Amino acid sequence: MRISSLLSRFGQYFLSIGMVASITVIFFTLRDGLDTTLIALLYLIPLGLITAFWGLAPGILSALLTFLAFNYFFIPPYYTLAVHRPTDVVILVVFLVVAVVISQLVGRMQFGLVAANAREREATQLYELSTALAGLHNEDAIAEILAKQVQEVSQGEAVELNILGTQPFIFRSPDVLRPTRTPELTVPIQAARGILGEILLWKSEPAVTSGERRLLQTFASQGALALERARLAQAESRARVLEESDHLKSILLSSVSHELRTPLSTIKAASSSLRSNEVSWDSPARPELIAAIDDEADHLNMLVGNLLDMSRIESGALKPKREWNILSEIVGSVLARMRHSTDEHKLEVDVPESLPFVPVDYVQMEQVFTNLVSNSLKYAPAKTVIHIRANLEGDAIRVQVRNQGPQVPSEHLERIFDKFYRITAADRVTGTGLGLSICKGIIEAHGGRIWAENLSDGLGFNFTLPLTWDGAPPPQLPVDMETE
């Protein structure tokens, strides 16, 4: 590369000398018809062109050669450098001064143009880098863009970025083995809080120029700003998640403490009455106290089950243990266990025993029906109807649990399955606010879908359960069950 550059440089000088010689030959053939002053002026044109095209040094050399040729061929006595007339001396001196000044002016103009183009190119490259880095919050993406931009600008053999931090990493462009020699340029990625990393550049030919060094330092500053912005965004996101987590924990603690206190108080009061012998063995109040203890214990069990299920759902550990089950048996088991809590409502069940088997986790589906019925009991007025219906719909079973409680604004229908989210009667309804979100997690784990809809007389919860399991259809019902 250096040899070719030297040859190119010498070529510019040879071309300058050749151009001066050619112009001199032309003017020599016209010497008798041209005035000496005119020839001096015409010589200035090629001088300006030489300086403009090939630089200041060839222009100065051409000015000296033109001065000698003008004196030798066009100032009497010809073919000698001697000057006899004072006017010719003045002409030669003025010509030399003007030639040198024009060469310098044109050279400076050319140098200024090159510098302006270089600054424009640097500004464009900085703008492209800033645009590419804008909005990025991923350190890997920032390092990739920065390394590629550095390599594109420097035309280097290889570029390596060493990013420091809690999780340091290295990015190379191109993705090849690191050169064994020492890098030609090392630029630190310096931020206000310290060094975030460094840029290593391998470039043997041509050598790194001062302009490239300055530009790469600016690139490093832009990269430092992008990395700081990404880390601040990550810190803000972590802080927001922690704040939300603390908020949810506070809500959960408040809900759970209130929800636990009520059944524990009932159990404590009933057990204390039984233990104090204030209630005789044949008293009619005794079965009622035992039933209260049993119901509240079931309530506590459901609460703890909800908390455990929510924890499994969030950790991704909720895996249904599927078996072929009869849906009507699951519904019957749930309603039998909740018979005491449903006394103030009328239940209508339309779940035919002739429905196909469903591949579900029996315990988890009990939890779904328990939570949906409990939610209906909380929000629907007393003496109203809670309807449970199931029917075949294509290759799935659709289940609906509807109640005559208040409707939900349409914009909130999707969010009622979020944790702790309530719309209506939040001031008079107890609970942890996890029931519907647990239903959503269980149904989706079974490959189904759950949603809520406003009905003409209340609110309905719907969900679907696929009938196929690992590509296999449900088994056929026994013949005696079908005839029944």
RACORFEN-V673709 format. One record per residue. N is the residue number from 1. RES is the residue in three letters. PHI is phi in whole degrees, -180 to 180 (* if undefined). OMEGA is omega in degrees with one decimal (NA if undefined). Layout:
[[N | RES | PHI | OMEGA] [N | RES | PHI | OMEGA]]
This chain:
[[1 | MET | * | -179.4] [2 | ARG | -68 | 179.4] [3 | ILE | -63 | 179.3] [4 | SER | -64 | 177.8] [5 | SER | -66 | 177.8] [6 | LEU | -65 | 178.8] [7 | LEU | -63 | 178.2] [8 | SER | -65 | 179.8] [9 | ARG | -66 | 177.1] [10 | PHE | -63 | 177.9] [11 | GLY | -61 | 177.5] [12 | GLN | -64 | 178.2] [13 | TYR | -66 | 179.9] [14 | PHE | -63 | 178.4] [15 | LEU | -65 | 178.0] [16 | SER | -63 | 179.2] [17 | ILE | -63 | 179.1] [18 | GLY | -63 | 180.0] [19 | MET | -67 | 177.3] [20 | VAL | -63 | 179.4] [21 | ALA | -64 | -178.9] [22 | SER | -66 | 179.9] [23 | ILE | -64 | 179.5] [24 | THR | -63 | 178.2] [25 | VAL | -63 | -179.6] [26 | ILE | -64 | -179.5] [27 | PHE | -65 | -179.4] [28 | PHE | -65 | 178.9] [29 | THR | -68 | -179.6] [30 | LEU | -106 | -173.1] [31 | ARG | -60 | -176.1] [32 | ASP | -70 | -178.0] [33 | GLY | -101 | -177.2] [34 | LEU | -115 | 175.9] [35 | ASP | -77 | -178.2] [36 | THR | -60 | 179.7] [37 | THR | -65 | 179.1] [38 | LEU | -64 | 178.0] [39 | ILE | -62 | 178.3] [40 | ALA | -59 | 179.3] [41 | LEU | -68 | -179.1] [42 | LEU | -67 | 177.4] [43 | TYR | -64 | -178.2] [44 | LEU | -69 | -178.9] [45 | ILE | -65 | 178.0] [46 | PRO | -62 | 177.2] [47 | LEU | -61 | 178.0] [48 | GLY | -62 | 179.7] [49 | LEU | -66 | 179.6] [50 | ILE | -60 | -179.7] [51 | THR | -65 | -178.6] [52 | ALA | -66 | -175.6] [53 | PHE | -87 | -170.4] [54 | TRP | -120 | 171.8] [55 | GLY | 107 | -173.8] [56 | LEU | -71 | -177.3] [57 | ALA | -62 | 174.6] [58 | PRO | -61 | 179.2] [59 | GLY | -67 | 178.1] [60 | ILE | -65 | 177.7] [61 | LEU | -61 | 179.8] [62 | SER | -66 | 178.2] [63 | ALA | -63 | 178.6] [64 | LEU | -66 | 179.3] [65 | LEU | -66 | 178.8] [66 | THR | -65 | 177.4] [67 | PHE | -59 | -179.6] [68 | LEU | -68 | -179.8] [69 | ALA | -66 | 179.5] [70 | PHE | -63 | 179.5] [71 | ASN | -68 | -173.3] [72 | TYR | -75 | -172.1] [73 | PHE | -103 | -169.6] [74 | PHE | -124 | 176.7] [75 | ILE | -107 | 178.4] [76 | PRO | -66 | -7.7] [77 | PRO | -71 | -176.4] [78 | TYR | -69 | 174.7] [79 | TYR | 63 | 173.6] [80 | THR | -151 | -179.7] [81 | LEU | -92 | 177.8] [82 | ALA | -75 | 179.7] [83 | VAL | -127 | -175.8] [84 | HIS | -100 | -174.9] [85 | ARG | -98 | 179.0] [86 | PRO | -59 | -178.8] [87 | THR | -64 | 178.8] [88 | ASP | -67 | 176.7] [89 | VAL | -62 | 178.8] [90 | VAL | -61 | -179.0] [91 | ILE | -61 | -179.3] [92 | LEU | -65 | 179.9] [93 | VAL | -63 | 179.1] [94 | VAL | -62 | -179.1] [95 | PHE | -63 | -180.0] [96 | LEU | -64 | -180.0] [97 | VAL | -63 | -178.8] [98 | VAL | -63 | -179.1] [99 | ALA | -63 | 179.9] [100 | VAL | -66 | 179.9] [101 | VAL | -63 | 179.0] [102 | ILE | -61 | 179.4] [103 | SER | -61 | 179.6] [104 | GLN | -67 | -179.6] [105 | LEU | -63 | 179.6] [106 | VAL | -66 | 178.2] [107 | GLY | -62 | 178.0] [108 | ARG | -64 | 177.7] [109 | MET | -62 | 178.7] [110 | GLN | -65 | 178.6] [111 | PHE | -64 | 177.8] [112 | GLY | -64 | 178.5] [113 | LEU | -66 | 177.9] [114 | VAL | -63 | 179.3] [115 | ALA | -64 | 179.0] [116 | ALA | -64 | 177.3] [117 | ASN | -63 | 178.7] [118 | ALA | -64 | 178.8] [119 | ARG | -66 | 178.1] [120 | GLU | -64 | 178.8] [121 | ARG | -64 | 177.5] [122 | GLU | -64 | 179.0] [123 | ALA | -63 | 178.6] [124 | THR | -64 | 179.6] [125 | GLN | -65 | 176.9] [126 | LEU | -65 | 178.7] [127 | TYR | -65 | 179.1] [128 | GLU | -62 | 178.6] [129 | LEU | -65 | 179.9] [130 | SER | -62 | 178.7] [131 | THR | -65 | -179.5] [132 | ALA | -67 | -177.9] [133 | LEU | -85 | -176.1] [134 | ALA | -62 | 175.3] [135 | GLY | 82 | 179.8] [136 | LEU | -79 | 177.4] [137 | HIS | -125 | 179.4] [138 | ASN | -113 | -175.2] [139 | GLU | -65 | 178.1] [140 | ASP | -62 | 179.4] [141 | ALA | -65 | 178.5] [142 | ILE | -63 | 180.0] [143 | ALA | -63 | -179.7] [144 | GLU | -64 | -179.3] [145 | ILE | -66 | -179.0] [146 | LEU | -63 | -179.5] [147 | ALA | -64 | -179.5] [148 | LYS | -67 | 178.4] [149 | GLN | -67 | 178.7] [150 | VAL | -63 | -179.6] [151 | GLN | -67 | -179.7] [152 | GLU | -66 | -178.3] [153 | VAL | -73 | -174.7] [154 | SER | -87 | -174.5] [155 | GLN | 54 | -176.7] [156 | GLY | -81 | 178.2] [157 | GLU | -71 | -179.8] [158 | ALA | -158 | 177.4] [159 | VAL | -132 | 178.1] [160 | GLU | -131 | 176.3] [161 | LEU | -113 | 173.9] [162 | ASN | -104 | -178.4] [163 | ILE | -100 | -179.7] [164 | LEU | -94 | 178.2] [165 | GLY | 146 | 179.9] [166 | THR | -67 | 176.7] [167 | GLN | -128 | -177.4] [168 | PRO | -66 | 177.4] [169 | PHE | -153 | -178.1] [170 | ILE | -124 | 176.0] [171 | PHE | -128 | -179.6] [172 | ARG | -118 | 174.1] [173 | SER | -137 | -5.6] [174 | PRO | -71 | -175.7] [175 | ASP | -79 | -179.7] [176 | VAL | -130 | 178.1] [177 | LEU | -65 | 179.6] [178 | ARG | -68 | 176.3] [179 | PRO | -58 | -175.8] [180 | THR | -77 | -177.1] [181 | ARG | -81 | 178.9] [182 | THR | -69 | -180.0] [183 | PRO | -64 | -180.0] [184 | GLU | -72 | -178.4] [185 | LEU | -147 | 174.9] [186 | THR | -126 | -177.8] [187 | VAL | -119 | 178.5] [188 | PRO | -74 | 173.4] [189 | ILE | -93 | -170.4] [190 | GLN | -101 | 174.7] [191 | ALA | -118 | -178.2] [192 | ALA | -64 | -176.9] [193 | ARG | -91 | -179.8] [194 | GLY | 137 | -178.7] [195 | ILE | -83 | 179.4] [196 | LEU | -96 | -178.7] [197 | GLY | 164 | 178.7] [198 | GLU | -154 | 177.5] [199 | ILE | -110 | 178.0] [200 | LEU | -110 | -177.4] [201 | LEU | -123 | 173.0] [202 | TRP | -106 | -178.1] [203 | LYS | -152 | -177.2] [204 | SER | -82 | -178.4] [205 | GLU | -138 | -15.4] [206 | PRO | -72 | -177.9] [207 | ALA | -67 | 179.2] [208 | VAL | -70 | 180.0] [209 | THR | -85 | 178.8] [210 | SER | -65 | 177.6] [211 | GLY | -65 | 177.4] [212 | GLU | -64 | 178.5] [213 | ARG | -61 | -180.0] [214 | ARG | -64 | -179.3] [215 | LEU | -66 | -179.6] [216 | LEU | -68 | 174.8] [217 | GLN | -65 | 175.9] [218 | THR | -66 | 175.7] [219 | PHE | -58 | 179.6] [220 | ALA | -63 | 178.0] [221 | SER | -64 | 177.2] [222 | GLN | -63 | 177.6] [223 | GLY | -63 | 178.3] [224 | ALA | -63 | 178.2] [225 | LEU | -63 | -179.7] [226 | ALA | -65 | 179.1] [227 | LEU | -65 | 177.3] [228 | GLU | -63 | 179.2] [229 | ARG | -63 | 179.4] [230 | ALA | -64 | -178.7] [231 | ARG | -70 | 175.7] [232 | LEU | -66 | 178.3] [233 | ALA | -65 | 178.1] [234 | GLN | -65 | 178.4] [235 | ALA | -64 | 178.2] [236 | GLU | -64 | 178.8] [237 | SER | -64 | 177.9] [238 | ARG | -63 | 178.9] [239 | ALA | -64 | 179.6] [240 | ARG | -66 | 178.7] [241 | VAL | -65 | 178.7] [242 | LEU | -64 | 178.3] [243 | GLU | -64 | 178.4] [244 | GLU | -65 | 178.6] [245 | SER | -63 | 177.7] [246 | ASP | -63 | 178.9] [247 | HIS | -63 | -179.7] [248 | LEU | -66 | 177.9] [249 | LYS | -64 | 178.8] [250 | SER | -64 | 178.5] [251 | ILE | -63 | -179.0] [252 | LEU | -62 | -179.8] [253 | LEU | -63 | 179.4] [254 | SER | -64 | -178.7] [255 | SER | -67 | -177.2] [256 | VAL | -65 | -179.8] [257 | SER | -62 | 178.8] [258 | HIS | -70 | -177.6] [259 | GLU | -68 | 178.6] [260 | LEU | -74 | -174.3] [261 | ARG | -64 | -175.8] [262 | THR | -65 | 179.3] [263 | PRO | -67 | 177.7] [264 | LEU | -65 | 177.3] [265 | SER | -64 | 179.2] [266 | THR | -65 | 179.6] [267 | ILE | -62 | -179.9] [268 | LYS | -63 | -179.0] [269 | ALA | -65 | -178.5] [270 | ALA | -67 | -179.3] [271 | SER | -67 | 178.3] [272 | SER | -65 | 178.6] [273 | SER | -64 | 179.6] [274 | LEU | -68 | -176.9] [275 | ARG | -75 | -175.8] [276 | SER | -79 | -178.1] [277 | ASN | 64 | 175.5] [278 | GLU | -72 | 178.6] [279 | VAL | -109 | -178.3] [280 | SER | -72 | -177.4] [281 | TRP | -64 | -178.1] [282 | ASP | -97 | 179.7] [283 | SER | -74 | 177.9] [284 | PRO | -67 | 179.5] [285 | ALA | -77 | -176.2] [286 | ARG | -63 | 177.9] [287 | PRO | -60 | 179.9] [288 | GLU | -67 | 178.7] [289 | LEU | -66 | 178.7] [290 | ILE | -64 | 178.8] [291 | ALA | -64 | 178.6] [292 | ALA | -64 | 178.0] [293 | ILE | -62 | -179.1] [294 | ASP | -64 | -179.0] [295 | ASP | -65 | -178.1] [296 | GLU | -70 | 174.4] [297 | ALA | -64 | 175.4] [298 | ASP | -62 | 179.3] [299 | HIS | -64 | 177.7] [300 | LEU | -64 | 179.2] [301 | ASN | -62 | 178.7] [302 | MET | -66 | 179.1] [303 | LEU | -62 | 179.2] [304 | VAL | -63 | 177.5] [305 | GLY | -62 | 177.8] [306 | ASN | -63 | -180.0] [307 | LEU | -63 | 179.1] [308 | LEU | -66 | 179.5] [309 | ASP | -64 | 179.2] [310 | MET | -64 | 177.7] [311 | SER | -64 | 179.2] [312 | ARG | -67 | -179.5] [313 | ILE | -64 | -177.9] [314 | GLU | -67 | 179.7] [315 | SER | -89 | -179.4] [316 | GLY | 76 | -176.9] [317 | ALA | -96 | -179.2] [318 | LEU | -81 | -179.2] [319 | LYS | -116 | -179.7] [320 | PRO | -63 | 172.8] [321 | LYS | -93 | -170.6] [322 | ARG | -75 | 170.2] [323 | GLU | -147 | 177.1] [324 | TRP | -77 | -176.4] [325 | ASN | -128 | 176.2] [326 | ILE | -96 | -173.2] [327 | LEU | -64 | -178.3] [328 | SER | -63 | 177.6] [329 | GLU | -67 | 179.1] [330 | ILE | -64 | -179.6] [331 | VAL | -63 | 179.7] [332 | GLY | -62 | 178.8] [333 | SER | -64 | -179.6] [334 | VAL | -65 | -177.1] [335 | LEU | -68 | 177.1] [336 | ALA | -65 | 180.0] [337 | ARG | -73 | -178.0] [338 | MET | -102 | -172.9] [339 | ARG | -61 | -178.4] [340 | HIS | -74 | -177.8] [341 | SER | -77 | -179.1] [342 | THR | -101 | -176.4] [343 | ASP | -62 | -174.2] [344 | GLU | -86 | 178.8] [345 | HIS | -127 | 177.4] [346 | LYS | -101 | -179.4] [347 | LEU | -104 | 173.5] [348 | GLU | -123 | -176.1] [349 | VAL | -117 | 177.1] [350 | ASP | -129 | 179.0] [351 | VAL | -123 | -175.3] [352 | PRO | -62 | 175.8] [353 | GLU | -72 | -179.1] [354 | SER | -80 | 177.6] [355 | LEU | -64 | 179.3] [356 | PRO | -64 | 173.4] [357 | PHE | -61 | 177.6] [358 | VAL | -119 | -179.8] [359 | PRO | -85 | -174.4] [360 | VAL | -135 | 170.3] [361 | ASP | -82 | -173.7] [362 | TYR | -57 | -176.3] [363 | VAL | -65 | -178.8] [364 | GLN | -67 | 178.5] [365 | MET | -70 | 171.5] [366 | GLU | -60 | 179.3] [367 | GLN | -62 | 179.4] [368 | VAL | -62 | -179.5] [369 | PHE | -65 | 178.7] [370 | THR | -61 | -178.4] [371 | ASN | -67 | -179.4] [372 | LEU | -67 | 178.7] [373 | VAL | -67 | 178.4] [374 | SER | -61 | 177.8] [375 | ASN | -63 | 178.1] [376 | SER | -65 | 179.4] [377 | LEU | -66 | -177.9] [378 | LYS | -70 | -170.2] [379 | TYR | -100 | -179.1] [380 | ALA | -81 | 178.5] [381 | PRO | -62 | 178.4] [382 | ALA | -62 | 178.5] [383 | LYS | 71 | 177.5] [384 | THR | -92 | -173.3] [385 | VAL | -96 | 169.9] [386 | ILE | -114 | -172.0] [387 | HIS | -111 | 176.0] [388 | ILE | -116 | -177.1] [389 | ARG | -135 | 176.6] [390 | ALA | -140 | 178.9] [391 | ASN | -150 | 179.5] [392 | LEU | -80 | -179.3] [393 | GLU | -138 | -177.2] [394 | GLY | 69 | 179.4] [395 | ASP | -98 | 179.7] [396 | ALA | -145 | 174.0] [397 | ILE | -108 | 177.9] [398 | ARG | -104 | -178.9] [399 | VAL | -119 | 176.4] [400 | GLN | -131 | 172.4] [401 | VAL | -116 | -175.5] [402 | ARG | -117 | 178.5] [403 | ASN | -138 | -178.4] [404 | GLN | -104 | 177.3] [405 | GLY | -82 | -177.9] [406 | PRO | -67 | 177.9] [407 | GLN | -76 | -178.6] [408 | VAL | -111 | 175.8] [409 | PRO | -53 | -172.7] [410 | SER | -58 | -178.5] [411 | GLU | -72 | -178.7] [412 | HIS | -108 | -175.3] [413 | LEU | -62 | 180.0] [414 | GLU | -72 | -172.4] [415 | ARG | -81 | -178.5] [416 | ILE | -68 | 176.5] [417 | PHE | -91 | 175.7] [418 | ASP | -80 | 179.0] [419 | LYS | -64 | 174.0] [420 | PHE | 62 | -175.8] [421 | TYR | -94 | 178.7] [422 | ARG | -133 | -179.2] [423 | ILE | -116 | -172.0] [424 | THR | -121 | 172.9] [425 | ALA | 56 | -178.4] [426 | ALA | -66 | -177.0] [427 | ASP | -82 | -177.2] [428 | ARG | -121 | -177.3] [429 | VAL | -116 | 177.6] [430 | THR | -92 | 178.0] [431 | GLY | 135 | -178.4] [432 | THR | -89 | -177.9] [433 | GLY | 76 | -179.1] [434 | LEU | -108 | -171.1] [435 | GLY | -57 | -176.3] [436 | LEU | -70 | 178.5] [437 | SER | -66 | 176.0] [438 | ILE | -68 | 176.1] [439 | CYS | -58 | 179.7] [440 | LYS | -61 | -179.9] [441 | GLY | -63 | -178.7] [442 | ILE | -69 | -178.5] [443 | ILE | -63 | 179.2] [444 | GLU | -67 | 175.9] [445 | ALA | -66 | 176.3] [446 | HIS | -88 | -179.5] [447 | GLY | 83 | 180.0] [448 | GLY | -102 | -179.5] [449 | ARG | -139 | 179.9] [450 | ILE | -130 | 179.2] [451 | TRP | -155 | 178.1] [452 | ALA | -118 | 178.5] [453 | GLU | -147 | 175.7] [454 | ASN | -82 | 178.4] [455 | LEU | -110 | -177.0] [456 | SER | -64 | -177.6] [457 | ASP | -117 | 179.6] [458 | GLY | 161 | -174.4] [459 | LEU | -130 | 179.5] [460 | GLY | -125 | 173.2] [461 | PHE | -105 | -177.9] [462 | ASN | -122 | 170.4] [463 | PHE | -151 | 179.8] [464 | THR | -118 | 176.8] [465 | LEU | -129 | 178.4] [466 | PRO | -67 | -178.1] [467 | LEU | -91 | -179.4] [468 | THR | -93 | -179.8] [469 | TRP | -140 | -175.0] [470 | ASP | 56 | 178.0] [471 | GLY | 82 | -177.3] [472 | ALA | -98 | 177.0] [473 | PRO | -76 | 179.7] [474 | PRO | -67 | 177.2] [475 | PRO | -69 | -179.6] [476 | GLN | -76 | 176.9] [477 | LEU | -68 | 175.0] [478 | PRO | -58 | -175.4] [479 | VAL | -64 | -178.6] [480 | ASP | -65 | 178.8] [481 | MET | -72 | 179.6] [482 | GLU | -66 | -179.1] [483 | THR | -70 | 176.7] [484 | GLU | -64 | NA]]
